Amino acid sequence: MIPGFVRVSVKGQQCQRFVNLCRGREMDLKRIIRTGETELQLTMKVADFLQISPLRRKTGVHIHILKKRGPLFFLLFCKRRKMIPAGFLAVFCLLFFLSGRVWNVEIRGNILNPTPQLMSFLKEQGVCFGVSRKKISCSALAASLRREFPEITWVSAGFSGTGLRFEIREGTAGEKAEPEESSCSLFSTLDGVIDSMVTRQGTPLVRAGDEIKKGQELVSGIVDITDDSQEVIRYAYVQADADIYIRHTIAYYDTFPLDIEKKVWSGKKKTRLFFQLGNWFLDFSSPLKQNEERLVSREPLFRTGIFRSPVTLGIASIGKYEVQKEQLTEDAAKKQAIQRLYVYEEKLIEKGVQISENNVKIEINHQDCVSRGTLTVIERTGREAPTEKKTQPEERTPEDG
């Protein structure tokens, strides 16, 4: 059975007889429409169409094909236009070639080692844009990463379609304390008051509530070893380890003018396309003129679960604006000053600093808005430094009794 259908026009004095003969031979006729006294249109299967020649001669009607659909007609169409199957074959070969190469490298889980540094190392190992998958050994790359970066404790490398993915776990190198040769003490990096202190290893020299100075020793790496009578018989050297938090104040000052320049957009936008392949660009947009800005978005030309296109399609939206000068009101200036202070505090919090008190005042004069004052914060401290060695006490004998 040949799949597909044809839409035909039947003209002649015996159109109705032609239809009855077709139905008598159990042909499937659909969408029969009479378009004139001696003309009608109908749809039939390709297999039935190939059997109507005797019926056409018997009734004397004229058959004219209006539309044809199906694989048979597509193959005949391609036979006359050989560039179409050649194009399909070329696209298939291109996709097959591209699918065997790496077009994207993804690194996850790294914190201590920045991604650009890891990417630079992988490039030295031969992992670059468009490299063949056959030239990459995932196990060898994982081993080389662990050797080059001591902080990396575990690496999983594998292919995901046309991408190469690395899952990384990091730890602190040298966590195990060495004896005397690597002993250290903790010193303050700030002036302030001890807010809290938890010592895990070493001898604490201060406690919560004590006022300390920058450079002062807080936890000693020397531990006294005593006998039953609490007399020191020797000194042990360890790596001091403690969580020490200091309460101190930091100065804050910020100023900005009340006269600002505001961008008023015209509402008209021009959209342009560009293509990117690695570091190569094909850009159809014109250079930016005065008072114009461009917003760019990029996406792979196509992406599936196993293939990511190396060609990136970009859309550049170009908008025009006018600059208008205006002066902030007192309320607007204070809101902006509070927002700028909030952003500053957020940056401190990201560094692990706790905000305890806010003593910042906002003042507005004729031209500027000024924020000045202090912030009371709680911050972790403890700088490691070598422990100064002490002479071991003389060994006591029974005669010293």
C-alpha positions as a LaTeX table, in Angstrom:
\begin{tabular}{lrrr}
\hline
Residue & $x$ (\AA) & $y$ (\AA) & $z$ (\AA) \\
\hline
Met1 & 0.00 & 0.00 & 0.00 \\
Ile2 & 1.38 & 3.38 & $-1.05$ \\
Pro3 & 0.89 & 6.10 & 1.60 \\
Gly4 & $-0.29$ & 9.59 & 0.67 \\
Phe5 & $-3.26$ & 11.23 & $-1.02$ \\
Val6 & $-4.15$ & 13.40 & $-4.02$ \\
Arg7 & $-6.73$ & 16.14 & $-4.49$ \\
Val8 & $-8.16$ & 16.03 & $-8.01$ \\
Ser9 & $-10.59$ & 17.94 & $-10.18$ \\
Val10 & $-13.00$ & 15.85 & $-12.31$ \\
Lys11 & $-14.58$ & 17.48 & $-15.41$ \\
Gly12 & $-17.07$ & 15.94 & $-17.83$ \\
Gln13 & $-20.71$ & 15.06 & $-18.42$ \\
Gln14 & $-20.47$ & 11.82 & $-16.42$ \\
Cys15 & $-18.83$ & 13.06 & $-13.21$ \\
Gln16 & $-21.48$ & 11.45 & $-11.01$ \\
Arg17 & $-21.13$ & 8.12 & $-12.82$ \\
Phe18 & $-17.34$ & 8.30 & $-12.31$ \\
Val19 & $-17.87$ & 8.77 & $-8.55$ \\
Asn20 & $-20.35$ & 5.86 & $-8.40$ \\
Leu21 & $-17.92$ & 3.55 & $-10.22$ \\
Cys22 & $-15.13$ & 4.49 & $-7.81$ \\
Arg23 & $-17.33$ & 3.73 & $-4.83$ \\
Gly24 & $-18.40$ & 0.48 & $-6.44$ \\
Arg25 & $-14.77$ & $-0.58$ & $-6.37$ \\
Glu26 & $-14.61$ & 0.39 & $-2.66$ \\
Met27 & $-12.35$ & 3.38 & $-3.23$ \\
Asp28 & $-12.18$ & 5.81 & $-0.30$ \\
Leu29 & $-13.34$ & 9.22 & $-1.57$ \\
Lys30 & $-13.39$ & 12.22 & 0.74 \\
Arg31 & $-14.28$ & 15.92 & 0.67 \\
Ile32 & $-16.37$ & 15.71 & $-2.52$ \\
Ile33 & $-17.33$ & 19.24 & $-3.58$ \\
Arg34 & $-19.28$ & 20.19 & $-6.72$ \\
Thr35 & $-17.73$ & 23.31 & $-8.23$ \\
Gly36 & $-19.90$ & 23.45 & $-11.37$ \\
Glu37 & $-22.56$ & 21.61 & $-13.37$ \\
Thr38 & $-19.94$ & 19.38 & $-14.98$ \\
Glu39 & $-17.11$ & 19.67 & $-12.48$ \\
Leu40 & $-16.34$ & 18.46 & $-8.95$ \\
Gln41 & $-13.33$ & 18.06 & $-6.64$ \\
Leu42 & $-12.47$ & 15.11 & $-4.39$ \\
Thr43 & $-9.64$ & 13.61 & $-2.36$ \\
Met44 & $-8.49$ & 10.02 & $-2.76$ \\
Lys45 & $-5.63$ & 7.75 & $-1.74$ \\
Val46 & $-2.59$ & 7.35 & $-4.01$ \\
Ala47 & $-3.22$ & 3.59 & $-4.34$ \\
Asp48 & $-6.78$ & 4.26 & $-5.56$ \\
Phe49 & $-5.62$ & 7.02 & $-7.91$ \\
Leu50 & $-3.36$ & 4.57 & $-9.73$ \\
Gln51 & $-6.42$ & 2.37 & $-10.50$ \\
Ile52 & $-8.80$ & 4.97 & $-11.99$ \\
Ser53 & $-7.50$ & 4.92 & $-15.61$ \\
Pro54 & $-10.12$ & 2.34 & $-16.82$ \\
Leu55 & $-12.89$ & 4.29 & $-15.09$ \\
Arg56 & $-11.71$ & 7.57 & $-16.62$ \\
Arg57 & $-11.78$ & 6.08 & $-20.14$ \\
Lys58 & $-15.20$ & 4.50 & $-19.56$ \\
Thr59 & $-16.81$ & 7.77 & $-18.40$ \\
Gly60 & $-14.80$ & 10.15 & $-20.60$ \\
Val61 & $-13.99$ & 12.59 & $-17.77$ \\
His62 & $-10.84$ & 14.66 & $-17.49$ \\
Ile63 & $-8.73$ & 14.37 & $-14.33$ \\
His64 & $-6.58$ & 17.26 & $-13.17$ \\
Ile65 & $-4.37$ & 16.92 & $-10.06$ \\
Leu66 & $-4.69$ & 19.91 & $-7.71$ \\
Lys67 & $-2.62$ & 18.75 & $-4.75$ \\
Lys68 & $-0.49$ & 15.74 & $-3.88$ \\
Arg69 & 1.04 & 14.73 & $-0.57$ \\
Gly70 & 3.09 & 11.71 & 0.52 \\
Pro71 & 6.56 & 10.15 & 0.59 \\
Leu72 & 6.32 & 8.97 & $-3.02$ \\
Phe73 & 5.83 & 12.50 & $-4.33$ \\
Phe74 & 8.60 & 13.81 & $-2.05$ \\
Leu75 & 11.05 & 11.25 & $-3.48$ \\
Leu76 & 10.06 & 12.21 & $-7.02$ \\
Phe77 & 10.52 & 15.86 & $-6.08$ \\
Cys78 & 14.00 & 15.14 & $-4.70$ \\
Lys79 & 14.89 & 13.13 & $-7.81$ \\
Arg80 & 14.39 & 16.23 & $-9.92$ \\
Arg81 & 16.20 & 18.47 & $-7.40$ \\
Lys82 & 19.27 & 16.57 & $-6.27$ \\
Met83 & 20.57 & 19.43 & $-4.11$ \\
Ile84 & 17.85 & 18.79 & $-1.50$ \\
Pro85 & 18.95 & 15.25 & $-0.51$ \\
Ala86 & 22.57 & 16.40 & $-0.80$ \\
Gly87 & 21.77 & 19.18 & 1.69 \\
Phe88 & 20.15 & 16.73 & 4.11 \\
Leu89 & 23.17 & 14.45 & 3.85 \\
Ala90 & 25.55 & 17.37 & 4.43 \\
Val91 & 23.63 & 18.47 & 7.53 \\
Phe92 & 23.64 & 14.92 & 8.90 \\
Cys93 & 27.40 & 14.59 & 8.32 \\
Leu94 & 28.01 & 17.98 & 9.95 \\
Leu95 & 25.98 & 17.03 & 13.03 \\
Phe96 & 27.82 & 13.72 & 13.24 \\
Phe97 & 31.16 & 15.54 & 13.08 \\
Leu98 & 30.18 & 18.17 & 15.66 \\
Ser99 & 28.71 & 15.61 & 18.08 \\
Gly100 & 32.11 & 13.94 & 18.41 \\
Arg101 & 33.76 & 17.07 & 19.81 \\
Val102 & 33.64 & 19.08 & 23.03 \\
Trp103 & 31.91 & 22.44 & 22.76 \\
Asn104 & 31.31 & 23.24 & 26.41 \\
Val105 & 33.29 & 22.71 & 29.65 \\
Glu106 & 31.45 & 22.96 & 32.98 \\
Ile107 & 33.09 & 22.94 & 36.42 \\
Arg108 & 31.01 & 22.57 & 39.60 \\
Gly109 & 31.83 & 22.53 & 43.30 \\
Asn110 & 35.01 & 24.63 & 43.21 \\
Ile111 & 35.34 & 27.41 & 45.82 \\
Leu112 & 39.00 & 27.61 & 46.82 \\
Asn113 & 40.21 & 27.34 & 43.22 \\
Pro114 & 38.61 & 29.88 & 40.84 \\
Thr115 & 37.12 & 28.63 & 37.59 \\
Pro116 & 39.43 & 30.69 & 35.27 \\
Gln117 & 42.47 & 29.13 & 36.97 \\
Leu118 & 41.10 & 25.61 & 36.49 \\
Met119 & 40.13 & 26.36 & 32.87 \\
Ser120 & 43.64 & 27.64 & 32.16 \\
Phe121 & 45.13 & 24.42 & 33.54 \\
Leu122 & 42.72 & 22.28 & 31.48 \\
Lys123 & 43.72 & 24.22 & 28.37 \\
Glu124 & 47.35 & 23.30 & 29.06 \\
Gln125 & 46.23 & 19.66 & 29.24 \\
Gly126 & 44.73 & 19.90 & 25.74 \\
Val127 & 41.08 & 20.58 & 26.66 \\
Cys128 & 40.04 & 23.38 & 24.33 \\
Phe129 & 37.06 & 24.51 & 22.27 \\
Gly130 & 36.21 & 21.88 & 19.63 \\
Val131 & 38.71 & 19.20 & 20.72 \\
Ser132 & 37.85 & 15.62 & 19.74 \\
Arg133 & 36.39 & 13.47 & 22.51 \\
Lys134 & 38.77 & 10.65 & 21.54 \\
Lys135 & 41.74 & 12.78 & 22.60 \\
Ile136 & 40.41 & 13.28 & 26.14 \\
Ser137 & 40.98 & 10.85 & 29.00 \\
Cys138 & 38.62 & 11.75 & 31.86 \\
Ser139 & 40.51 & 9.65 & 34.43 \\
Ala140 & 43.86 & 11.23 & 33.48 \\
Leu141 & 42.38 & 14.74 & 33.72 \\
Ala142 & 40.91 & 14.01 & 37.16 \\
Ala143 & 44.25 & 12.69 & 38.41 \\
Ser144 & 46.17 & 15.69 & 37.05 \\
Leu145 & 43.74 & 18.11 & 38.74 \\
Arg146 & 44.25 & 16.40 & 42.10 \\
Arg147 & 48.04 & 16.53 & 41.67 \\
Glu148 & 48.15 & 20.18 & 40.60 \\
Phe149 & 45.68 & 21.54 & 43.18 \\
Pro150 & 46.20 & 20.05 & 46.69 \\
Glu151 & 42.91 & 21.55 & 47.94 \\
Ile152 & 40.95 & 19.27 & 45.58 \\
Thr153 & 40.16 & 16.03 & 47.39 \\
Trp154 & 37.82 & 14.40 & 44.83 \\
Val155 & 37.16 & 14.88 & 41.11 \\
Ser156 & 34.60 & 13.29 & 38.82 \\
Ala157 & 35.03 & 13.95 & 35.08 \\
Gly158 & 32.67 & 12.77 & 32.37 \\
Phe159 & 31.00 & 13.64 & 29.09 \\
Ser160 & 27.47 & 14.99 & 28.89 \\
Gly161 & 26.55 & 15.11 & 25.22 \\
Thr162 & 29.00 & 17.55 & 23.62 \\
Gly163 & 29.97 & 18.95 & 27.02 \\
Leu164 & 32.71 & 17.95 & 29.45 \\
Arg165 & 31.62 & 18.18 & 33.10 \\
Phe166 & 33.78 & 18.22 & 36.22 \\
Glu167 & 32.37 & 17.68 & 39.72 \\
Ile168 & 34.87 & 18.83 & 42.36 \\
Arg169 & 35.07 & 18.55 & 46.14 \\
Glu170 & 37.58 & 20.64 & 48.02 \\
Gly171 & 39.12 & 20.44 & 51.49 \\
Thr172 & 41.77 & 22.22 & 53.48 \\
Ala173 & 45.24 & 20.93 & 52.73 \\
Gly174 & 47.45 & 20.13 & 55.67 \\
Glu175 & 44.70 & 19.77 & 58.25 \\
Lys176 & 46.73 & 17.31 & 60.26 \\
Ala177 & 48.90 & 19.08 & 62.82 \\
Glu178 & 52.55 & 18.27 & 62.83 \\
Pro179 & 54.60 & 18.14 & 66.01 \\
Glu180 & 57.02 & 20.82 & 67.08 \\
Glu181 & 58.23 & 21.76 & 63.58 \\
Ser182 & 54.77 & 23.08 & 62.51 \\
Ser183 & 53.51 & 24.46 & 65.83 \\
Cys184 & 51.97 & 27.94 & 65.76 \\
Ser185 & 50.14 & 30.47 & 67.91 \\
Leu186 & 47.21 & 32.76 & 67.13 \\
Phe187 & 47.59 & 36.55 & 67.13 \\
Ser188 & 45.02 & 39.32 & 66.83 \\
Thr189 & 44.64 & 41.23 & 63.57 \\
Leu190 & 42.37 & 43.91 & 65.09 \\
Asp191 & 41.94 & 46.21 & 68.07 \\
Gly192 & 38.81 & 45.53 & 70.09 \\
Val193 & 37.13 & 43.49 & 72.79 \\
Ile194 & 36.81 & 39.69 & 72.82 \\
Asp195 & 33.14 & 38.89 & 72.19 \\
Ser196 & 33.40 & 35.09 & 72.30 \\
Met197 & 36.17 & 32.53 & 72.26 \\
Val198 & 36.25 & 28.75 & 71.88 \\
Thr199 & 39.68 & 27.10 & 72.07 \\
Arg200 & 40.10 & 23.63 & 70.59 \\
Gln201 & 43.85 & 23.33 & 70.79 \\
Gly202 & 46.51 & 25.40 & 72.52 \\
Thr203 & 46.61 & 27.55 & 75.66 \\
Pro204 & 44.22 & 30.56 & 75.73 \\
Leu205 & 45.87 & 33.76 & 76.99 \\
Val206 & 42.71 & 35.95 & 76.99 \\
Arg207 & 39.00 & 35.45 & 77.62 \\
Ala208 & 35.67 & 37.00 & 76.65 \\
Gly209 & 35.42 & 40.65 & 77.67 \\
Asp210 & 39.17 & 41.35 & 77.55 \\
Glu211 & 40.35 & 44.33 & 75.54 \\
Ile212 & 43.09 & 43.41 & 73.07 \\
Lys213 & 45.43 & 45.16 & 70.64 \\
Lys214 & 46.44 & 44.31 & 67.11 \\
Gly215 & 49.34 & 41.84 & 67.11 \\
Gln216 & 48.63 & 40.57 & 70.64 \\
Glu217 & 49.01 & 36.82 & 71.20 \\
Leu218 & 45.63 & 35.25 & 71.93 \\
Val219 & 46.22 & 31.50 & 71.95 \\
Ser220 & 49.65 & 30.03 & 72.55 \\
Gly221 & 50.89 & 26.96 & 70.73 \\
Ile222 & 52.65 & 25.84 & 73.92 \\
Val223 & 50.83 & 23.39 & 76.20 \\
Asp224 & 52.18 & 22.74 & 79.70 \\
Ile225 & 52.51 & 19.06 & 80.61 \\
Thr226 & 52.29 & 18.65 & 84.40 \\
Asp227 & 52.76 & 15.81 & 86.84 \\
Asp228 & 50.51 & 14.75 & 89.69 \\
Ser229 & 51.70 & 17.70 & 91.80 \\
Gln230 & 50.80 & 20.11 & 88.98 \\
Glu231 & 54.41 & 20.98 & 88.31 \\
Val232 & 55.45 & 21.53 & 84.68 \\
Ile233 & 57.69 & 18.72 & 83.56 \\
Arg234 & 57.86 & 19.66 & 79.84 \\
Tyr235 & 56.30 & 21.78 & 77.08 \\
Ala236 & 54.36 & 20.35 & 74.13 \\
Tyr237 & 54.08 & 22.31 & 70.90 \\
Val238 & 50.84 & 22.21 & 68.91 \\
Gln239 & 49.03 & 24.13 & 66.21 \\
Ala240 & 46.77 & 26.54 & 68.05 \\
Asp241 & 43.16 & 26.26 & 66.90 \\
Ala242 & 40.33 & 28.47 & 68.15 \\
Asp243 & 37.25 & 30.45 & 67.10 \\
Ile244 & 37.86 & 34.01 & 68.30 \\
Tyr245 & 35.41 & 36.84 & 67.62 \\
Ile246 & 36.25 & 40.48 & 68.35 \\
Arg247 & 33.82 & 43.35 & 68.76 \\
His248 & 35.17 & 46.57 & 67.28 \\
Thr249 & 34.05 & 49.69 & 65.41 \\
Ile250 & 34.70 & 50.68 & 61.81 \\
Ala251 & 34.24 & 54.14 & 60.35 \\
Tyr252 & 31.70 & 54.69 & 57.57 \\
Tyr253 & 31.63 & 57.64 & 55.19 \\
Asp254 & 29.72 & 58.02 & 51.94 \\
Thr255 & 28.62 & 60.99 & 49.87 \\
Phe256 & 26.85 & 61.56 & 46.56 \\
Pro257 & 25.52 & 64.69 & 44.79 \\
Leu258 & 21.86 & 65.65 & 44.81 \\
Asp259 & 22.03 & 66.72 & 41.16 \\
Ile260 & 21.72 & 63.58 & 39.04 \\
Glu261 & 21.41 & 62.74 & 35.36 \\
Lys262 & 18.47 & 60.52 & 34.52 \\
Lys263 & 18.08 & 58.47 & 31.34 \\
Val264 & 14.68 & 58.85 & 29.66 \\
Trp265 & 14.14 & 56.13 & 27.08 \\
Ser266 & 12.39 & 56.98 & 23.84 \\
Gly267 & 10.63 & 53.59 & 23.72 \\
Lys268 & 11.93 & 52.76 & 20.24 \\
Lys269 & 14.23 & 49.76 & 19.96 \\
Lys270 & 16.20 & 48.26 & 17.11 \\
Thr271 & 16.91 & 44.54 & 17.18 \\
Arg272 & 19.91 & 43.04 & 15.42 \\
Leu273 & 21.26 & 39.50 & 15.19 \\
Phe274 & 24.82 & 38.30 & 15.50 \\
Phe275 & 26.54 & 34.91 & 15.50 \\
Gln276 & 29.47 & 33.77 & 17.61 \\
Leu277 & 31.77 & 30.79 & 17.08 \\
Gly278 & 34.41 & 30.70 & 19.80 \\
Asn279 & 36.15 & 34.10 & 19.61 \\
Trp280 & 34.80 & 34.85 & 16.12 \\
Phe281 & 31.85 & 37.23 & 15.69 \\
Leu282 & 29.55 & 37.92 & 12.76 \\
Asp283 & 27.73 & 41.08 & 13.82 \\
Phe284 & 25.06 & 42.75 & 11.69 \\
Ser285 & 24.49 & 45.72 & 14.02 \\
Ser286 & 25.86 & 49.18 & 13.30 \\
Pro287 & 28.18 & 51.02 & 15.74 \\
Leu288 & 26.45 & 52.68 & 18.69 \\
Lys289 & 25.63 & 56.34 & 18.30 \\
Gln290 & 25.51 & 58.96 & 21.02 \\
Asn291 & 22.89 & 58.30 & 23.74 \\
Glu292 & 22.40 & 54.68 & 22.68 \\
Glu293 & 22.80 & 51.51 & 24.72 \\
Arg294 & 22.81 & 47.90 & 23.66 \\
Leu295 & 21.40 & 44.95 & 25.62 \\
Val296 & 22.75 & 41.59 & 24.46 \\
Ser297 & 21.38 & 38.08 & 25.07 \\
Arg298 & 23.05 & 34.89 & 23.85 \\
Glu299 & 21.77 & 31.35 & 23.36 \\
Pro300 & 23.15 & 28.29 & 21.54 \\
Leu301 & 21.78 & 28.09 & 18.01 \\
Phe302 & 20.17 & 24.81 & 19.05 \\
Arg303 & 20.54 & 22.51 & 22.01 \\
Thr304 & 19.30 & 19.02 & 22.82 \\
Gly305 & 19.89 & 16.65 & 25.69 \\
Ile306 & 23.07 & 15.33 & 24.07 \\
Phe307 & 24.18 & 18.11 & 21.73 \\
Arg308 & 25.05 & 21.74 & 22.27 \\
Ser309 & 25.64 & 23.85 & 19.18 \\
Pro310 & 29.08 & 25.53 & 19.00 \\
Val311 & 27.45 & 28.44 & 17.19 \\
Thr312 & 25.82 & 30.99 & 19.49 \\
Leu313 & 22.95 & 33.16 & 18.30 \\
Gly314 & 22.89 & 36.61 & 19.84 \\
Ile315 & 20.16 & 39.24 & 19.88 \\
Ala316 & 21.20 & 42.85 & 20.42 \\
Ser317 & 18.48 & 45.32 & 21.42 \\
Ile318 & 19.57 & 48.91 & 20.83 \\
Gly319 & 17.64 & 51.63 & 22.65 \\
Lys320 & 17.93 & 55.41 & 22.44 \\
Tyr321 & 17.61 & 57.71 & 25.44 \\
Glu322 & 17.82 & 61.36 & 26.42 \\
Val323 & 19.66 & 62.67 & 29.47 \\
Gln324 & 17.62 & 64.84 & 31.82 \\
Lys325 & 19.07 & 66.60 & 34.84 \\
Glu326 & 17.07 & 66.70 & 38.04 \\
Gln327 & 17.63 & 67.19 & 41.77 \\
Leu328 & 16.79 & 64.56 & 44.37 \\
Thr329 & 14.32 & 65.49 & 47.06 \\
Glu330 & 15.34 & 65.12 & 50.71 \\
Asp331 & 13.30 & 61.93 & 51.14 \\
Ala332 & 14.64 & 60.40 & 47.92 \\
Ala333 & 18.22 & 61.25 & 48.89 \\
Lys334 & 17.81 & 59.63 & 52.33 \\
Lys335 & 16.32 & 56.50 & 50.78 \\
Gln336 & 19.26 & 56.26 & 48.38 \\
Ala337 & 21.75 & 56.80 & 51.24 \\
Ile338 & 20.07 & 54.03 & 53.26 \\
Gln339 & 20.19 & 51.73 & 50.23 \\
Arg340 & 23.91 & 52.41 & 49.72 \\
Leu341 & 24.55 & 51.69 & 53.40 \\
Tyr342 & 22.55 & 48.47 & 53.09 \\
Val343 & 24.69 & 47.36 & 50.13 \\
Tyr344 & 27.84 & 48.08 & 52.16 \\
Glu345 & 26.51 & 46.03 & 55.08 \\
Glu346 & 25.62 & 43.16 & 52.74 \\
Lys347 & 29.23 & 43.05 & 51.52 \\
Leu348 & 30.43 & 42.86 & 55.14 \\
Ile349 & 27.98 & 40.05 & 55.90 \\
Glu350 & 29.21 & 38.11 & 52.84 \\
Lys351 & 32.70 & 38.24 & 54.39 \\
Gly352 & 31.38 & 36.72 & 57.63 \\
Val353 & 31.17 & 40.00 & 59.58 \\
Gln354 & 28.21 & 40.45 & 61.97 \\
Ile355 & 26.65 & 43.92 & 62.32 \\
Ser356 & 25.98 & 44.67 & 66.01 \\
Glu357 & 25.18 & 48.41 & 66.08 \\
Asn358 & 24.57 & 51.10 & 63.48 \\
Asn359 & 25.58 & 54.64 & 64.43 \\
Val360 & 25.47 & 56.26 & 61.00 \\
Lys361 & 23.78 & 59.64 & 60.51 \\
Ile362 & 22.61 & 61.09 & 57.21 \\
Glu363 & 23.04 & 64.82 & 56.54 \\
Ile364 & 21.84 & 66.79 & 53.52 \\
Asn365 & 23.28 & 70.13 & 52.45 \\
His366 & 22.59 & 72.17 & 49.35 \\
Gln367 & 24.59 & 69.99 & 46.95 \\
Asp368 & 25.40 & 66.65 & 48.58 \\
Cys369 & 23.99 & 63.91 & 50.76 \\
Val370 & 26.57 & 62.79 & 53.34 \\
Ser371 & 26.46 & 59.62 & 55.47 \\
Arg372 & 29.00 & 59.41 & 58.29 \\
Gly373 & 29.35 & 57.48 & 61.52 \\
Thr374 & 30.49 & 54.11 & 62.81 \\
Leu375 & 29.37 & 50.50 & 62.67 \\
Thr376 & 29.96 & 48.17 & 65.60 \\
Val377 & 30.76 & 44.76 & 64.17 \\
Ile378 & 31.78 & 41.31 & 65.37 \\
Glu379 & 34.53 & 39.79 & 63.28 \\
Arg380 & 36.58 & 36.63 & 63.46 \\
Thr381 & 40.31 & 37.01 & 64.06 \\
Gly382 & 43.34 & 34.82 & 64.61 \\
Arg383 & 46.48 & 35.06 & 62.50 \\
Glu384 & 48.81 & 32.08 & 62.63 \\
Ala385 & 52.47 & 32.74 & 63.46 \\
Pro386 & 55.34 & 30.50 & 64.59 \\
Thr387 & 55.46 & 29.78 & 68.31 \\
Glu388 & 58.51 & 31.06 & 70.13 \\
Lys389 & 60.24 & 28.04 & 71.65 \\
Lys390 & 60.86 & 27.82 & 75.40 \\
Thr391 & 63.62 & 25.96 & 77.14 \\
Gln392 & 62.37 & 22.66 & 78.45 \\
Pro393 & 62.42 & 22.48 & 82.31 \\
Glu394 & 65.17 & 20.42 & 83.85 \\
Glu395 & 64.23 & 16.85 & 84.61 \\
Arg396 & 63.70 & 16.31 & 88.35 \\
Thr397 & 65.27 & 13.33 & 90.18 \\
Pro398 & 64.15 & 11.56 & 93.38 \\
Glu399 & 66.98 & 13.30 & 95.23 \\
Asp400 & 65.45 & 16.70 & 94.26 \\
Gly401 & 62.40 & 15.39 & 96.07 \\
\hline
\end{tabular}
